[in-house]
Amino acid sequence: MRHRKSCCKLNRTNSHRQAMFRNMVNSLIYYESIKTTLPKAKELRRIIEPIITISKIDSVANRRLVFARVRDNNTVTKLFNTLGPNFLTHSGGYTRIFKCGYRTGDNAPLAYIKLTERSINQKNNIIS
């Protein structure tokens, strides 16, 4: 039975999976868009959405909660200074997943996972 099984193991040990998703969260916040396999993107969405929700209210306690999950000061700073204020009007749905074909070699389904509201610097770079 599959009762109360809430996450995919992705053929990895617990520590490997946690480290992989911590790195993916840092990359997604830094680049605001990453390319990965579809199952990883769906699991990453479950992890990053609560982190962004916490980062909408800037307090020391919230910064410590986010730092406990991402373990990177630059990521925490970007979340609370640029991304958090961008998502103040949203109550969820901070990421979008776009399917983008299959990987050569093992034919794994690939997807882009992007933040819906890009930071001001990213918007200026796209326009110019």
Buried (B, 14 or more C-beta within 10 A) or exposed (E): EEEEEEEEEEEEEEEEBEEBBBEBBBBBBEEBBBBBBBEBBBBBBEBBEBBBBBBBEEEEEBBEBBBEBBBBEEBBEBBBEBBBBBBEEEEEEBBBBEEEEEEEEEEEEBBBBBBEBBBEEBEEEEEE
